Amino acid sequence: MEFYFDPVEILKATTVLFAVIDIIGSIPIILSLRQRLGAIHSLKASLASLLIMVLFLLMGQSILDLIGITVGDFAIAGSFVLFFIALEMILGIHIHRDELPASASVVPIAFPLIAGTGTLTTLLSVRGEYHLTSLLIAILINVVIVYVVLRNLNRLEKLLGAGGIAILKKVFGIILLALAIKLFRKYTGL
C-alpha cells in the first residue's frame, strides 16, 4: 500500500466518521450503560471499535464482491441509512434502535454503538471518495477521540450539559444529511 497524505482529505473523512459515530451524542446512552453495567473499559471498547472498522474497511469490498453487490449499490443503500440516522439526530426521534445487550461493556459500546451499521456503511460508501490511507488515519483519529470521551465521561457531561450535547447532535445531523444526499446523487447520477 502506497502512503498518501492529504490533510484536507483526512479532515473531511475524520469529520464524516465523527458525525456518524456521534460519540458526543452517545454520551447519555453511555452514561446509562455505565449505571446498568458498571465500569466501562475505555481502552477495550476503543480497540475493539478500531479492529471492527479497519477489518470492515479492508475486507468489506471482498464481501460485497462475494455476494454480487457493487460499491455503488452499497453506497446508495448506505445513503438511505445515513439519511435516517441524520433525521433521528436532527429531529430527536427514534426510527429504529437495536436493543443493547446487558453483557460486557465492550459489546454494547464498541458494537453497535461506535462501530455500528451506520459507521460500517459509511466506511464502504466513502471508500471511493477518499484514499485508503486517509480513511485509516480518520478511523485512528476517531478512535482516539472515542477513547478520550470514554475516559472523561463525567467531565464532559458537566462541561457540555444537556443543551450543549443537543446542539452538537443537531449540527452533526445536518452534516450527515448532506453526506447522504451527496452519496445518493453521486451514485444515481441525479
PyRosetta script that sets phi, psi and omega in degrees:
from pyrosetta import init, pose_from_sequence

init()
pose = pose_from_sequence("MEFYFDPVEILKATTVLFAVIDIIGSIPIILSLRQRLGAIHSLKASLASLLIMVLFLLMGQSILDLIGITVGDFAIAGSFVLFFIALEMILGIHIHRDELPASASVVPIAFPLIAGTGTLTTLLSVRGEYHLTSLLIAILINVVIVYVVLRNLNRLEKLLGAGGIAILKKVFGIILLALAIKLFRKYTGL")
pose.set_psi(1, 127.3)
pose.set_omega(1, -179.6)
pose.set_phi(2, -78.2)
pose.set_psi(2, 136.5)
pose.set_omega(2, -180.0)
pose.set_phi(3, -78.0)
pose.set_psi(3, 131.8)
pose.set_omega(3, -178.1)
pose.set_phi(4, -134.7)
pose.set_psi(4, 131.7)
pose.set_omega(4, -178.5)
pose.set_phi(5, -136.1)
pose.set_psi(5, 110.4)
pose.set_omega(5, 176.0)
pose.set_phi(6, -130.0)
pose.set_psi(6, 103.5)
pose.set_omega(6, -176.0)
pose.set_phi(7, -56.8)
pose.set_psi(7, -36.3)
pose.set_omega(7, 179.9)
pose.set_phi(8, -67.0)
pose.set_psi(8, -44.7)
pose.set_omega(8, 178.9)
pose.set_phi(9, -64.1)
pose.set_psi(9, -40.9)
pose.set_omega(9, 178.1)
pose.set_phi(10, -62.2)
pose.set_psi(10, -42.8)
pose.set_omega(10, 178.7)
pose.set_phi(11, -62.3)
pose.set_psi(11, -43.3)
pose.set_omega(11, 178.3)
pose.set_phi(12, -61.7)
pose.set_psi(12, -49.3)
pose.set_omega(12, -179.2)
pose.set_phi(13, -63.5)
pose.set_psi(13, -39.6)
pose.set_omega(13, 178.8)
pose.set_phi(14, -63.3)
pose.set_psi(14, -42.5)
pose.set_omega(14, -180.0)
pose.set_phi(15, -64.8)
pose.set_psi(15, -42.9)
pose.set_omega(15, 178.5)
pose.set_phi(16, -60.8)
pose.set_psi(16, -49.5)
pose.set_omega(16, 180.0)
pose.set_phi(17, -64.5)
pose.set_psi(17, -38.7)
pose.set_omega(17, 178.8)
pose.set_phi(18, -60.3)
pose.set_psi(18, -41.4)
pose.set_omega(18, 178.9)
pose.set_phi(19, -65.6)
pose.set_psi(19, -40.6)
pose.set_omega(19, -178.1)
pose.set_phi(20, -72.3)
pose.set_psi(20, -45.1)
pose.set_omega(20, -180.0)
pose.set_phi(21, -63.9)
pose.set_psi(21, -39.1)
pose.set_omega(21, 176.2)
pose.set_phi(22, 50.6)
pose.set_psi(22, 52.0)
pose.set_omega(22, -178.3)
pose.set_phi(23, -65.0)
pose.set_psi(23, -33.4)
pose.set_omega(23, 178.5)
pose.set_phi(24, -68.0)
pose.set_psi(24, -45.5)
pose.set_omega(24, 177.9)
pose.set_phi(25, -66.9)
pose.set_psi(25, -19.7)
pose.set_omega(25, 179.9)
pose.set_phi(26, -87.7)
pose.set_psi(26, -4.7)
pose.set_omega(26, -178.0)
pose.set_phi(27, -53.8)
pose.set_psi(27, -45.9)
pose.set_omega(27, 178.8)
pose.set_phi(28, -60.5)
pose.set_psi(28, -37.9)
pose.set_omega(28, 179.2)
pose.set_phi(29, -66.7)
pose.set_psi(29, -43.3)
pose.set_omega(29, -178.9)
pose.set_phi(30, -65.3)
pose.set_psi(30, -39.5)
pose.set_omega(30, 177.4)
pose.set_phi(31, -62.8)
pose.set_psi(31, -40.3)
pose.set_omega(31, 177.6)
pose.set_phi(32, -64.5)
pose.set_psi(32, -42.0)
pose.set_omega(32, 177.7)
pose.set_phi(33, -62.7)
pose.set_psi(33, -40.0)
pose.set_omega(33, 179.8)
pose.set_phi(34, -62.2)
pose.set_psi(34, -38.5)
pose.set_omega(34, 177.3)
pose.set_phi(35, -65.6)
pose.set_psi(35, -39.4)
pose.set_omega(35, -178.5)
pose.set_phi(36, -76.8)
pose.set_psi(36, -41.8)
pose.set_omega(36, -170.1)
pose.set_phi(37, -103.8)
pose.set_psi(37, -10.4)
pose.set_omega(37, -177.2)
pose.set_phi(38, 93.6)
pose.set_psi(38, -149.8)
pose.set_omega(38, -174.8)
pose.set_phi(39, -62.1)
pose.set_psi(39, 143.0)
pose.set_omega(39, 174.3)
pose.set_phi(40, -103.4)
pose.set_psi(40, 128.7)
pose.set_omega(40, -179.4)
pose.set_phi(41, -88.1)
pose.set_psi(41, 95.6)
pose.set_omega(41, -173.7)
pose.set_phi(42, -57.2)
pose.set_psi(42, -46.5)
pose.set_omega(42, -176.8)
pose.set_phi(43, -66.7)
pose.set_psi(43, -45.4)
pose.set_omega(43, 179.7)
pose.set_phi(44, -61.6)
pose.set_psi(44, -45.5)
pose.set_omega(44, -179.5)
pose.set_phi(45, -63.0)
pose.set_psi(45, -41.5)
pose.set_omega(45, -179.5)
pose.set_phi(46, -66.5)
pose.set_psi(46, -46.2)
pose.set_omega(46, 180.0)
pose.set_phi(47, -65.8)
pose.set_psi(47, -38.9)
pose.set_omega(47, 177.7)
pose.set_phi(48, -64.1)
pose.set_psi(48, -40.6)
pose.set_omega(48, 177.2)
pose.set_phi(49, -62.8)
pose.set_psi(49, -44.1)
pose.set_omega(49, 178.7)
pose.set_phi(50, -58.5)
pose.set_psi(50, -48.0)
pose.set_omega(50, -179.3)
pose.set_phi(51, -60.9)
pose.set_psi(51, -46.4)
pose.set_omega(51, -179.3)
pose.set_phi(52, -60.9)
pose.set_psi(52, -47.2)
pose.set_omega(52, -177.0)
pose.set_phi(53, -66.7)
pose.set_psi(53, -43.6)
pose.set_omega(53, -178.7)
pose.set_phi(54, -66.3)
pose.set_psi(54, -44.7)
pose.set_omega(54, 178.6)
pose.set_phi(55, -60.5)
pose.set_psi(55, -43.2)
pose.set_omega(55, -179.4)
pose.set_phi(56, -68.3)
pose.set_psi(56, -38.1)
pose.set_omega(56, 177.3)
pose.set_phi(57, -61.2)
pose.set_psi(57, -43.4)
pose.set_omega(57, -176.1)
pose.set_phi(58, -79.8)
pose.set_psi(58, -34.9)
pose.set_omega(58, -174.5)
pose.set_phi(59, -107.1)
pose.set_psi(59, -9.4)
pose.set_omega(59, -177.7)
pose.set_phi(60, -58.3)
pose.set_psi(60, -40.7)
pose.set_omega(60, 179.6)
pose.set_phi(61, -62.2)
pose.set_psi(61, -41.4)
pose.set_omega(61, 178.4)
pose.set_phi(62, -63.0)
pose.set_psi(62, -39.2)
pose.set_omega(62, 178.6)
pose.set_phi(63, -64.3)
pose.set_psi(63, -43.6)
pose.set_omega(63, 178.0)
pose.set_phi(64, -61.7)
pose.set_psi(64, -44.4)
pose.set_omega(64, 178.5)
pose.set_phi(65, -59.9)
pose.set_psi(65, -40.4)
pose.set_omega(65, -179.1)
pose.set_phi(66, -60.8)
pose.set_psi(66, -37.5)
pose.set_omega(66, -178.2)
pose.set_phi(67, -99.8)
pose.set_psi(67, 5.0)
pose.set_omega(67, 173.0)
pose.set_phi(68, 78.8)
pose.set_psi(68, 32.3)
pose.set_omega(68, 178.9)
pose.set_phi(69, -113.3)
pose.set_psi(69, 134.7)
pose.set_omega(69, 178.5)
pose.set_phi(70, -84.6)
pose.set_psi(70, 164.1)
pose.set_omega(70, 176.1)
pose.set_phi(71, -62.5)
pose.set_psi(71, -35.5)
pose.set_omega(71, 177.2)
pose.set_phi(72, -60.8)
pose.set_psi(72, -45.4)
pose.set_omega(72, 176.6)
pose.set_phi(73, -58.8)
pose.set_psi(73, -45.8)
pose.set_omega(73, -178.7)
pose.set_phi(74, -66.0)
pose.set_psi(74, -38.3)
pose.set_omega(74, -179.8)
pose.set_phi(75, -66.2)
pose.set_psi(75, -40.6)
pose.set_omega(75, 178.2)
pose.set_phi(76, -65.3)
pose.set_psi(76, -45.3)
pose.set_omega(76, 176.3)
pose.set_phi(77, -61.2)
pose.set_psi(77, -41.8)
pose.set_omega(77, 179.0)
pose.set_phi(78, -64.1)
pose.set_psi(78, -34.1)
pose.set_omega(78, 179.0)
pose.set_phi(79, -64.0)
pose.set_psi(79, -34.5)
pose.set_omega(79, 176.5)
pose.set_phi(80, -68.2)
pose.set_psi(80, -42.6)
pose.set_omega(80, 178.3)
pose.set_phi(81, -61.0)
pose.set_psi(81, -47.1)
pose.set_omega(81, 179.3)
pose.set_phi(82, -62.6)
pose.set_psi(82, -37.7)
pose.set_omega(82, 179.0)
pose.set_phi(83, -59.6)
pose.set_psi(83, -46.0)
pose.set_omega(83, -178.6)
pose.set_phi(84, -71.6)
pose.set_psi(84, -35.5)
pose.set_omega(84, 175.2)
pose.set_phi(85, -62.7)
pose.set_psi(85, -43.2)
pose.set_omega(85, 179.1)
pose.set_phi(86, -61.9)
pose.set_psi(86, -42.2)
pose.set_omega(86, 177.4)
pose.set_phi(87, -60.7)
pose.set_psi(87, -41.6)
pose.set_omega(87, 177.1)
pose.set_phi(88, -59.0)
pose.set_psi(88, -44.6)
pose.set_omega(88, -177.7)
pose.set_phi(89, -67.2)
pose.set_psi(89, -43.6)
pose.set_omega(89, -175.6)
pose.set_phi(90, -73.4)
pose.set_psi(90, -46.2)
pose.set_omega(90, -174.1)
pose.set_phi(91, -89.9)
pose.set_psi(91, -11.1)
pose.set_omega(91, -179.5)
pose.set_phi(92, 69.7)
pose.set_psi(92, 30.6)
pose.set_omega(92, 179.2)
pose.set_phi(93, -110.4)
pose.set_psi(93, 164.1)
pose.set_omega(93, 177.2)
pose.set_phi(94, -118.8)
pose.set_psi(94, 105.4)
pose.set_omega(94, 178.5)
pose.set_phi(95, -77.2)
pose.set_psi(95, -45.8)
pose.set_omega(95, 177.7)
pose.set_phi(96, -160.1)
pose.set_psi(96, 137.2)
pose.set_omega(96, 174.1)
pose.set_phi(97, -138.9)
pose.set_psi(97, 133.0)
pose.set_omega(97, 174.1)
pose.set_phi(98, -71.4)
pose.set_psi(98, 147.6)
pose.set_omega(98, 174.7)
pose.set_phi(99, -72.6)
pose.set_psi(99, 134.0)
pose.set_omega(99, 179.0)
pose.set_phi(100, -86.7)
pose.set_psi(100, 127.9)
pose.set_omega(100, -179.8)
pose.set_phi(101, -69.5)
pose.set_psi(101, 149.5)
pose.set_omega(101, 179.9)
pose.set_phi(102, -95.7)
pose.set_psi(102, 54.1)
pose.set_omega(102, 179.2)
pose.set_phi(103, -108.2)
pose.set_psi(103, -133.3)
pose.set_omega(103, -179.0)
pose.set_phi(104, -70.1)
pose.set_psi(104, 155.0)
pose.set_omega(104, -177.2)
pose.set_phi(105, -68.2)
pose.set_psi(105, -24.2)
pose.set_omega(105, -179.8)
pose.set_phi(106, -67.0)
pose.set_psi(106, -40.4)
pose.set_omega(106, -175.3)
pose.set_phi(107, -63.1)
pose.set_psi(107, -55.0)
pose.set_omega(107, -177.8)
pose.set_phi(108, -73.5)
pose.set_psi(108, -24.2)
pose.set_omega(108, -178.6)
pose.set_phi(109, -82.1)
pose.set_psi(109, -56.3)
pose.set_omega(109, -177.7)
pose.set_phi(110, -66.2)
pose.set_psi(110, -45.4)
pose.set_omega(110, 178.0)
pose.set_phi(111, -141.6)
pose.set_psi(111, 121.6)
pose.set_omega(111, 16.4)
pose.set_phi(112, -101.4)
pose.set_psi(112, 2.0)
pose.set_omega(112, -172.9)
pose.set_phi(113, -69.2)
pose.set_psi(113, -51.2)
pose.set_omega(113, -177.0)
pose.set_phi(114, -89.8)
pose.set_psi(114, -58.8)
pose.set_omega(114, -179.7)
pose.set_phi(115, -99.8)
pose.set_psi(115, 62.1)
pose.set_omega(115, -178.7)
pose.set_phi(116, -94.3)
pose.set_psi(116, -165.8)
pose.set_omega(116, -176.4)
pose.set_phi(117, -57.9)
pose.set_psi(117, -45.2)
pose.set_omega(117, -179.1)
pose.set_phi(118, -61.6)
pose.set_psi(118, -43.0)
pose.set_omega(118, -179.4)
pose.set_phi(119, -65.5)
pose.set_psi(119, -46.2)
pose.set_omega(119, -178.5)
pose.set_phi(120, -66.5)
pose.set_psi(120, -39.5)
pose.set_omega(120, 176.9)
pose.set_phi(121, -62.6)
pose.set_psi(121, -43.4)
pose.set_omega(121, -179.8)
pose.set_phi(122, -62.5)
pose.set_psi(122, -43.2)
pose.set_omega(122, -179.2)
pose.set_phi(123, -57.1)
pose.set_psi(123, -46.4)
pose.set_omega(123, 179.8)
pose.set_phi(124, -72.7)
pose.set_psi(124, -35.0)
pose.set_omega(124, -178.0)
pose.set_phi(125, -66.4)
pose.set_psi(125, -38.9)
pose.set_omega(125, -177.4)
pose.set_phi(126, -92.0)
pose.set_psi(126, 2.5)
pose.set_omega(126, 179.5)
pose.set_phi(127, -58.1)
pose.set_psi(127, -34.4)
pose.set_omega(127, 178.0)
pose.set_phi(128, -79.9)
pose.set_psi(128, -17.8)
pose.set_omega(128, -178.8)
pose.set_phi(129, -82.4)
pose.set_psi(129, -39.2)
pose.set_omega(129, -171.8)
pose.set_phi(130, -123.1)
pose.set_psi(130, 152.8)
pose.set_omega(130, 177.3)
pose.set_phi(131, -67.0)
pose.set_psi(131, 148.1)
pose.set_omega(131, -178.5)
pose.set_phi(132, -56.2)
pose.set_psi(132, -41.9)
pose.set_omega(132, -180.0)
pose.set_phi(133, -60.9)
pose.set_psi(133, -42.4)
pose.set_omega(133, 179.2)
pose.set_phi(134, -62.0)
pose.set_psi(134, -41.3)
pose.set_omega(134, 179.7)
pose.set_phi(135, -67.4)
pose.set_psi(135, -40.4)
pose.set_omega(135, 178.5)
pose.set_phi(136, -63.7)
pose.set_psi(136, -41.4)
pose.set_omega(136, 177.4)
pose.set_phi(137, -66.2)
pose.set_psi(137, -40.6)
pose.set_omega(137, 178.4)
pose.set_phi(138, -62.0)
pose.set_psi(138, -40.8)
pose.set_omega(138, 176.7)
pose.set_phi(139, -61.9)
pose.set_psi(139, -47.4)
pose.set_omega(139, -179.5)
pose.set_phi(140, -60.3)
pose.set_psi(140, -45.3)
pose.set_omega(140, 178.5)
pose.set_phi(141, -59.7)
pose.set_psi(141, -44.1)
pose.set_omega(141, -179.2)
pose.set_phi(142, -66.8)
pose.set_psi(142, -36.2)
pose.set_omega(142, 178.0)
pose.set_phi(143, -67.1)
pose.set_psi(143, -37.2)
pose.set_omega(143, 175.4)
pose.set_phi(144, -63.2)
pose.set_psi(144, -43.1)
pose.set_omega(144, 177.1)
pose.set_phi(145, -61.1)
pose.set_psi(145, -44.1)
pose.set_omega(145, 178.5)
pose.set_phi(146, -59.0)
pose.set_psi(146, -45.5)
pose.set_omega(146, 179.4)
pose.set_phi(147, -59.8)
pose.set_psi(147, -46.6)
pose.set_omega(147, -179.5)
pose.set_phi(148, -62.3)
pose.set_psi(148, -42.5)
pose.set_omega(148, 179.0)
pose.set_phi(149, -63.7)
pose.set_psi(149, -46.4)
pose.set_omega(149, -179.5)
pose.set_phi(150, -62.9)
pose.set_psi(150, -36.8)
pose.set_omega(150, 179.3)
pose.set_phi(151, -71.6)
pose.set_psi(151, -23.8)
pose.set_omega(151, -174.0)
pose.set_phi(152, -121.1)
pose.set_psi(152, 35.5)
pose.set_omega(152, -176.7)
pose.set_phi(153, -55.7)
pose.set_psi(153, -47.6)
pose.set_omega(153, -176.8)
pose.set_phi(154, -62.7)
pose.set_psi(154, -45.4)
pose.set_omega(154, 179.9)
pose.set_phi(155, -62.8)
pose.set_psi(155, -44.2)
pose.set_omega(155, -178.7)
pose.set_phi(156, -66.0)
pose.set_psi(156, -37.9)
pose.set_omega(156, 178.6)
pose.set_phi(157, -60.8)
pose.set_psi(157, -43.6)
pose.set_omega(157, 178.8)
pose.set_phi(158, -70.9)
pose.set_psi(158, -40.7)
pose.set_omega(158, -176.3)
pose.set_phi(159, -67.1)
pose.set_psi(159, -49.4)
pose.set_omega(159, -175.8)
pose.set_phi(160, -79.8)
pose.set_psi(160, -38.5)
pose.set_omega(160, -174.4)
pose.set_phi(161, 68.0)
pose.set_psi(161, 171.3)
pose.set_omega(161, -178.1)
pose.set_phi(162, -63.9)
pose.set_psi(162, -38.9)
pose.set_omega(162, -179.2)
pose.set_phi(163, -66.2)
pose.set_psi(163, -42.6)
pose.set_omega(163, 179.7)
pose.set_phi(164, -64.3)
pose.set_psi(164, -41.0)
pose.set_omega(164, 178.3)
pose.set_phi(165, -64.5)
pose.set_psi(165, -41.3)
pose.set_omega(165, -179.6)
pose.set_phi(166, -63.9)
pose.set_psi(166, -41.7)
pose.set_omega(166, 179.9)
pose.set_phi(167, -64.1)
pose.set_psi(167, -46.2)
pose.set_omega(167, 179.3)
pose.set_phi(168, -60.4)
pose.set_psi(168, -39.6)
pose.set_omega(168, -179.9)
pose.set_phi(169, -62.4)
pose.set_psi(169, -41.5)
pose.set_omega(169, 179.7)
pose.set_phi(170, -66.5)
pose.set_psi(170, -43.9)
pose.set_omega(170, -179.2)
pose.set_phi(171, -60.7)
pose.set_psi(171, -47.8)
pose.set_omega(171, -179.2)
pose.set_phi(172, -72.4)
pose.set_psi(172, -22.5)
pose.set_omega(172, 173.3)
pose.set_phi(173, -64.9)
pose.set_psi(173, -41.6)
pose.set_omega(173, 177.9)
pose.set_phi(174, -64.4)
pose.set_psi(174, -41.6)
pose.set_omega(174, 178.0)
pose.set_phi(175, -60.7)
pose.set_psi(175, -44.5)
pose.set_omega(175, 179.0)
pose.set_phi(176, -63.2)
pose.set_psi(176, -41.5)
pose.set_omega(176, 179.9)
pose.set_phi(177, -60.6)
pose.set_psi(177, -44.4)
pose.set_omega(177, 178.2)
pose.set_phi(178, -63.1)
pose.set_psi(178, -40.5)
pose.set_omega(178, 177.7)
pose.set_phi(179, -63.2)
pose.set_psi(179, -42.2)
pose.set_omega(179, 179.6)
pose.set_phi(180, -60.2)
pose.set_psi(180, -44.1)
pose.set_omega(180, 179.9)
pose.set_phi(181, -66.6)
pose.set_psi(181, -41.2)
pose.set_omega(181, 178.5)
pose.set_phi(182, -60.7)
pose.set_psi(182, -46.0)
pose.set_omega(182, 179.7)
pose.set_phi(183, -63.0)
pose.set_psi(183, -43.6)
pose.set_omega(183, -179.3)
pose.set_phi(184, -61.9)
pose.set_psi(184, -46.1)
pose.set_omega(184, 179.7)
pose.set_phi(185, -64.1)
pose.set_psi(185, -41.5)
pose.set_omega(185, -177.3)
pose.set_phi(186, -63.5)
pose.set_psi(186, -42.9)
pose.set_omega(186, -173.6)
pose.set_phi(187, -92.4)
pose.set_psi(187, -8.6)
pose.set_omega(187, 175.6)
pose.set_phi(188, -106.0)
pose.set_psi(188, -11.4)
pose.set_omega(188, 179.6)
pose.set_phi(189, 78.1)
pose.set_psi(189, 14.0)
pose.set_omega(189, 179.4)
pose.set_phi(190, -86.2)
pose.dump_pdb("model.pdb")
